[in-house]
Every structure is written in structure tokens, then in C-alpha cells.
């Protein structure tokens, strides 16, 4: 059975969209500068999914992107980067690190 979105919302403030970009050498997660091209769909059961908005108004479920919090290091103030899951290679929504000073932070699932 296909889920039907109850409503479409803009990306919430304080969140960014990361998209997986692959080259012949490696793949990496890139922060999307223009989040206007993304929407968050809320389904009747309370779950959400990320959709990409194309020119002309077409919407498609985006399986190659992830919505994460935009967090800053409490020690040095630099942006934090989500850790990648060791098995999946997908950004971990609960574990971040600072590339500037090397500190790590774990977000409680209740805080997310």
C-alpha cells in the first residue's frame, strides 16, 4: 500500500540536507546550499520523508539525501559533521564530530 503525504513542509530551521555524491574514486556527503529544492512530507502515521522539488513543480521521494541537524561545536564554535554509519555509510543522526578540534558529541534520541 502506497503512503500518501498528509502535508508538505519546508525544511525546518536548524536542519540541512546532505546528498550523497559519488566519483570514480570515492563518495561523500555534500551539504545542499539551496534547500528550497527540498520538502519534508508528513504521512498520516506521523512518519516523514524527504522529497526533492524539480523545475516545473514535480516532486520525487529522494532516497539519496538525508536531513540532519546543523550543530556547532561547544568548544570551538565550528560546524559539526555527522559521523557515518560503519555498515551503511549513511550519516548518523545521533553522533557528530568536529573536524577542527576533534571533539565528538552524541545526541540523545529524546532530544532529536
C-alpha positions in Angstrom: 0.0 0.0 0.0 1.4 3.4 -1.0 1.7 6.0 1.7 0.0 9.4 0.9 1.5 12.6 2.3 -0.7 14.4 4.7 1.2 17.7 4.2 4.4 19.1 2.6 6.6 21.4 4.7 9.7 23.4 4.1 12.9 22.1 5.7 12.8 23.2 9.3 15.2 25.9 10.6 18.3 24.4 12.1 18.4 21.4 9.7 20.4 20.8 6.5 20.1 18.4 3.6 23.1 16.2 2.8 23.2 14.5 -0.6 25.5 11.6 -1.5 27.8 12.4 -4.4 29.9 9.7 -5.9 33.0 9.9 -8.1 35.1 7.1 -9.5 37.4 7.4 -6.5 35.1 7.9 -3.5 31.7 9.0 -2.3 31.0 11.8 0.1 28.0 13.7 1.6 27.6 17.3 0.5 25.5 19.9 2.2 22.9 21.3 -0.2 23.2 25.1 -0.4 19.7 25.6 -1.7 17.3 23.8 0.5 14.3 25.4 -1.3 14.6 22.4 -3.7 13.6 20.0 -0.9 10.4 19.5 1.1 9.6 17.3 4.1 6.5 15.2 3.6 4.5 14.1 6.7 2.4 11.0 6.4 -0.8 10.2 8.3 1.1 7.7 10.6 3.5 10.5 11.7 6.5 9.4 9.7 8.3 11.8 7.4 10.2 11.5 4.2 12.5 13.9 2.2 11.3 15.0 -1.3 13.2 16.9 -4.0 11.3 19.6 -5.9 12.2 19.8 -9.6 11.7 22.7 -12.0 8.1 22.6 -13.1 6.9 21.6 -9.7 7.5 17.8 -9.9 8.1 16.1 -6.6 10.1 12.8 -6.1 11.0 10.9 -3.0 14.7 11.5 -2.5 16.5 8.3 -1.4 20.0 9.8 -1.9 19.6 12.6 0.7 19.4 12.8 4.4 18.0 15.5 6.7 20.4 16.3 9.7 20.6 18.9 12.4 23.0 21.8 11.8 25.1 21.8 15.0 28.1 23.7 16.2 31.0 22.6 18.5 30.5 23.9 22.0 34.3 24.0 22.4 35.5 25.9 19.3 32.2 27.0 17.5 33.0 25.3 14.2 30.2 23.3 12.4 29.9 19.7 13.5 29.9 16.9 10.9 27.7 13.8 11.3 29.6 10.5 11.7 29.0 7.9 9.0 27.5 4.6 9.9 30.2 1.9 9.7 27.9 -0.6 7.9 25.6 1.7 5.9 27.8 4.7 5.2 24.8 6.9 5.9 25.2 10.0 8.2 24.3 9.1 11.8 21.7 11.4 13.1 22.9 11.0 16.7 26.7 11.1 16.5 28.7 14.2 15.4 32.3 15.2 15.4 34.3 18.5 15.0 36.9 18.3 12.3 38.5 21.5 13.7 39.2 20.4 17.3 38.5 16.6 17.1 35.7 16.5 19.8 32.7 14.2 19.4 29.1 14.7 20.6 26.3 12.2 20.9 22.7 13.5 20.6 20.1 11.7 22.8 17.2 10.3 20.7 14.8 12.2 23.0 16.5 15.5 22.1 16.2 14.9 18.3 
